[in-house]
């Protein structure tokens, strides 16, 4: 492909091949809504697969839109891993698409479909139109090329993690009335009308089929929320530990039986309790990126989170203050002021979100410290692997308050960034106890328990770095420990029951 830069290269052929490949792939996915509508009489499993393909297609549009924003605004940043780059662009693209779709929602129903399909046709032609720069640029798949170098253990664990993630999908209720579905998803009415407008436009091709809209919304909350949740958690782990243990951390999180228990008790907990890990990752990434333009992503992320739960607005000023006065204090005043300037778009959109919310009730969903302690204990008791979190907590406190001890001299880990994550998690816990328990319940605190459990393993693996065979043996033991109490067969049975007989509203409420 590099030959396209030379004067003798057949650039016309390369452009033609690029255009045909992109156009065929893009418009094949764009026809998915038509194919899904024709599958109403097909098994719900096939409908789910086709809807998942549609969701993946939309997520790809977010990435490409985020990449285009990068290019237009000349945002150049440092990334800790390729996952950080993917996650950053998906977040910016998703928030931008939310703004576009909300503007479309004001268009009269009689003509809005022309704008919807016209938008994606124009975007498809734009992405498919060949230029020399596009031909030599990396594609989405090149962001994952580092995983070609995983060894057999790591590939196996990653495959099992992905399989367990898909088989953990809960039993969504099926309703013919979308207004009733909204009440089930958001009984306390914390979500803003902008989010519902966005979802309605995102799945606009199925607007005449409530069954498919129900399935699409539910799968969107599960797969998008948890994909971002797991990618952000992996990004946090990669700031501190090796790639191998980061993959083990993902497996330890997904394999806990509590993962399915949380979803069984509250199917849509994936929407309400998964943001805090994204908030922590975003702040760590803003520091790592070394560009004040990363403030744009932070502002848009907090805006999207506020549409999901208006209590998330408290995280925006707390994070901005920490960045300005603590994490970026070594930068110049001009740099920090520019960072704040780039968050202004998100700040403006957050204000609009609060103004347009019908009923704001702050500090009504708090949790007592005793309740939080009991809840945390129940999370740890569900998986033996999490008993390592006690050792990890002690190690984290020692590293933060006694970073110069000789005991940690051989531990190659960023002590300053460990202190940063300690501050961020403390803020999350404080806001969860005072403002909204969703910030720390179920998946809101689960990721940090796993993080603490992985820390002691990093110390062990660095201590025996020269003994490769022994490291593989220890790694395999911890994988087996996670797998043995994962109740994988229970997840398969729950998924089978869902596809055999999806629950209706009565069955869902009687759980």
N, C-alpha and C positions, 0 to 999 in steps of 0.2 A: 504493500500500500504506500510505502514511502516513495516508490518510484513515480508517483503522481506529481511529485515536486520537480522532477527533471523536465527539461525542455523537450526531450524526445518521448515523453510519456504519452500514452493514448488517453488524454484527459476526457475526451468525448465519451469513449467507451466506459471509463470509470464513473463518469457522471450519470450516464444512462443506467448502468447497473445499480448505482446507489439509489436513483429515483425509483426504479422498478421495485427493488427490494423493499424500500421504505413504504412506498405507496401501497403495495400489495399487502404487506403485513399490517399497516395502519388501518386501511379500510376494511380488511377482513375482520379485525377486532371491532371496528365501528358498526359492522353488521350484526354483532352479537345480540343486541336488543331484539332484532327481527327474528333471529333464530330462537331466542329464549321464549318469545311470545308464542311461537309455534309449538313449544314443548309443554304447553299447559297440561296436556293429557299424559305426558311422560312421567316416569318415576321421579319423585322429589329429589333423589340422589343425583340424577342427571341434571335437573334444574339447578341444584346447588353448585355442581361443577361448572356449569355455564355461567352462573351468576358470579362465581369466584373468578372466572376468566375476565368477566366484565370489570370487576373491582380491581384486578391486577392491571388491566388496561388503563383505568382511570388513575391509578397510582403512578403508572408510567408517564401519564400526562403531567402529573404534579412534578415529577423529577425533571422532565424536559422543560417545563415552564420555569422551574427554579434555576435550571442551568442557563436558560436564556436571560433571566434576570441578572444572574452572575455576570454574563457576558456584557449586557447593556450597561450595567452600573460599574463595570470594571472592578469587581470584588475578587481580590486575590487573597487567599488565606492559607494558613498552615493547618494540616490535618494530622491527627494522631494515627488514624487508620482510614482505610477507604470507606468503612462503614460510616464514619463521621461525615464524610463528604456526601454520601448518598442520603443520610438522614437529614442533613442540613438543607439540601435542595428539595427534598420531599416536603419538609415543613414549610419552606417559603412558597413552594408551588401550591400546596394545599390551602394555605391561608389566602393566597392571591386568587385561587379558583373560588374560594368561599366569597370573596368580595365580588367577583364577576357574576357568580350565580345569584347573589342577593340583588345585584343591580338588575339582572334579568327578571327576577321575580316581580318587579314593578311593571313589566310589559304585559299588556292585556292577554288573556288566555287564548284568544283567537289567533294571535300571531306569534306567541312566544316560541312555539315549536320551530318556526322558521329561523329564529335567532339561535336556538339551541343547536339545530343541525348545521346551520350556516357557520356557527362558531367553530365546530369541530372539523368541518370540511376545510375552512380557511386555515385552521391550525395544522391540519394534516398535510395540506399542500405546502405550508411554510416549512414544516419539519422535513418534508420529503424533497423539497427543492434542493438540488445539489449545488454546492459551492466547493471550491478547493479546500477551504478550511474544514467544512463538515466531513469531507471524505477522509481526511487525515486525523480528525479528532477521534477520541475514544468514545465508544458506545456505552450504554448502561451496563452491559455484561462485562466490559473490561474493568469495571470497578470491583469485580469479585475475582479477578485473576489470581490474587494472592492465595486463594484457597485451593489452587492447583497444587500447592506445595505442602498441603497437610499430609501428615503420615497416616497410616492405616487406623491407628487408635482415634485420632482426631476426626477423621472422616466418618468413622462408625458412630462416634458420639454425636456428631453434628447431624447425621442422618436420623438417628433415633430421636434426637431433640425435635427435629422438624416433624417427624411422624407423630410424636406424642402431642405436639402442638395442634396438628390437624385433627387427631382423634379425640382431643379434649373439648371440641366444640359442643356447647350445651344444647339442651332441647329448647328451642325458641317456641313461644306460643304463636299460633296462627290465627289472625283476626281479619275479618272483612272490613272493619272500621279502623282507619288509621288514627283517628282521634283517640280511640280507646288504647291503641298501641302506644301513643305518646304518653298517656297517663301511666301505663305499665313501665315504660322505659324511664320516665321521669316523674314519679309520684309526688315529689316535693316541689316540682316546677322550678328547678334551678337552671334549666337549659333555656337559652334565649331563642326568640322567634327566628333569628338569623340562622341558627343551626338547622331548624326545621325547613326553612326556605332553601338552604343549601342542599339538604338531603333530597328534598322534593325535585329540585332541578338536576341534581346528580343522577337520580334514577328517573328522570322525566320520561324516557321511552316506555316505562311500565306504569304510567300514571293511570291508565284505564284498567289495570289489573292489580287490585289490592293485594291479592295473594303473593304476587311477585314483588310488589313494593315492600310487603311485610318481610319476605325472605331477604330482599336486598338490604333493607335497613339493618336487620338483625345481623347479617353476615358482615356488613360494613363495620358495625360497632365491634364485633369480635375480632375480625381479621386485621382491620386497620389499627384499632386501639392496641391490640397485643403485638402486632408487628412493630409499631413504633416503640412500644414499651420494651420489648426484647432487644431491639436495635440500640435503644438508648442505654439500657443496662449493659449490653456488651461494650458500648463505647466507653462507659464509666470504668468497667473492668480493665479495658485496654490502656487507660491512663496509668494504671498501677501494676498490672500483672501481665504475664505472658499470654500469648494467643491460645496456647493449649489449655491453660487454667481458665481463661475467659470462656471458652467453649464448655468446659466442665461446669462453670458457674451458670450458664444458660440451662444446661441439662439439669442441674440441681434445682433450679427454679421451676422449670416446667414439670419435672417428674414428681414433685410433691403432690400427695393426694389432696392437700389443701387447695391446690389449683382448681381441681374439679369441684371440691366442696363449696368454695366461695361462689362459683358459678351456679351450682345447684341451688344455693340459698337465694342468690340474686343474679339472674341471668345477665343482667346489664351492668354488673359491677365492673366489667371491663371498660365501660365508658366513664364511670364516675370516680374510679380510684387509681387510674394508671398515669395521671399527669405528672405527679411530683417527681418521678424519675426523669422525665423529659426536662423538667425545670432544672434539676440538679445538673444533668448533662449539659444543658444549654449554657449554663454559667461557666462550667469548667471549659467548655469549648470556646466560649467568647474570650476567655483568658488565653487559651492555647492558640487561637486563630491569628493573633497578633495583627488584627485589623479592626479599626473602629467601625467599619461598615458592618461588622457582625451584629451591631446593635439593631439593624433592620430585622434580622432573624429573631432576635430576642423579643422585640416588640410584637412582631406578627405571631409568634408562638403564644405569648401571653394573651393576645387578642383572641386567638382561636380557642384557648383554654377558658377564657371568660364566657364565651358563647356556650361552652359545655357546662360550666358551673360558675355563676357570678361570684362566688366566694374566692375563686382563683385570682381575682383582681388583687388581693392582698399580697400575693406572691410577686407581682410585678414591681411595686415600690421597694419591697424588701430586697429582692434580687438586684435591682438597680442601685440601691444604696450600698449593698455589699460590693458590687463591682466598682462603684465610683470611689468609695472610701477605703476599701480593704484589698480586694483582689487586683485592682489596677492602680494601686497607689504609687507603684514605681514608674508608671507612665506619666507623661506631662499633663498639665491641666488642659492644654489644647486638645490632646488625644481623648481625654475623658469627656470633655465637653462635646467633641464630635460624636463620640459613642452615644451620649444622651440624645444628641440631635437626631441620630439615625433611628432611635427608638420612638421618636415623636409620632410617626405614623401609627404604630401600634397603640400608643397612648391615646391618640385621637379616636381610634376605632373602639378602644375599651370604653371611653366616655360615651360614645354612641350606644354601645351595647347596654350600659347601665341605664341610660336615659330611656331606651326602648323596652326595658324589662318591666313587666306589669307589676310584680310584687317582689320587692327586695326585703329580705328578712335576715339581717346579719346577726351572728353570734347566737343563733337558735339551734345549731346542729353540733354543738361542742361535745367533748367527751372528757370524763374525769380521768385523772391520772391512774386511779385504781382500775377503772375499766380498761384503760390502755395497757396496763401491766398484765392483767388477766388475758387480754386479747393476744398480746405478744407471747405470753407463755403457751397459749394454745397453738400458735403458729409453730413454735419450736418443737412442741411435743409431737406434732404430726409427722416429723421426719427426723430420724436418728442423725443424719448428716448435719443437721442444724445445731447439734450440741456443740459443734466447733465454734459457733458464734460467740460463746462465752470467752473462749481463748482469744478470738479475734477482737472482741471488745476491749479486753485488757491490753492486748497488743496495740490497738489503736490509741487508747488513752496514754499509754507509755510513750508511743512515738510522738504524740502531740505535745505532751507536757515534759518529756525527757528525751528529746530527739538526739542528744549527743552521747547517750549511753553507749559504751563499747559493745554491748550485747547486740546492738543494731548496726554495728559498723559494716558488717558483711552483707547486710540486706540492701540490695539495689532497688530502692523504691523511693519515689518522690515524697519526702516527709512533709514538705510544705503543702503539697496538694492534698495529702491525707488530712492535714489540719483544715484545709478548705472544705473538704467533704464533711468533716465533723461539724463545722459551723453550719453548713447548708442543711444537713439532716436535723440538727438541733432546731433550726428555724422551722423546718417542716413539721417536726413534732410539736413545737410550741403553737404553731398556727392550727394544727390538727386538734389540739386540746382546747384551744380558745375559740376558733372560728368554725371549722367544719371537720367532722370526724372522717369524712371521705378521704381526706389527705393522708390519713395514717391507717385506715382499716384495710383489711384484706391485702390487695396487691400494692397498696400505698406504702406498706412497711415490709412486705415480703422480700422485696429486692434487697433491702439493706441487711436483713438477716442473712441472706445468701452471701452478700458481699463480705460480711464479717466472718462467715464460715470459710470463705476461700482464702482469706488473708494468711492464716497459719500454714496452709498448703504451699503458698508462695515462698514462705520462709524455708519450709522443708525442701522444696524443689531446688531452690537456690543453694542450699547447703550441700546437696548431693548432685550438683550440676554435672560433675564428671562421670557419674555412674549412670549411664543411659539405660542399661537394662533394668537397674533397680528402680529408676524413675518410671519406666513403663509399667513395672509390676505394681508400684504404689498407685499409679494413675488408674490402672485397671481395677484395683481393689475399691477405690472410691467411686468409680463408675458403677460397679456392682452394688455397692451400698445404696447408691441413689436409685438403681433400677429395682432392687428387691422390694422396696416399700412404695413403689410408684403406683400400684394397683392398675397396671396397664390393661388388664383384662376387664376391669370395671369400666374403664373409659370406652373400650370397644363395645361393651354391652349397652352403655348409655347411648352411644352414637347409633347403634343398631336399632334400639328402641325408638329413637327419634325418627329415623328414616322409615321404620315400619308403621309407626302411628304417631305423627306429630301432635303435641298436646294442644287442646283448645283452651279457651279462657278459664273454664271451670277447673280443668285438670291443673292448670298453671297456678291458680289461686289456692288450690287445696294442697299444694306441696308443703 
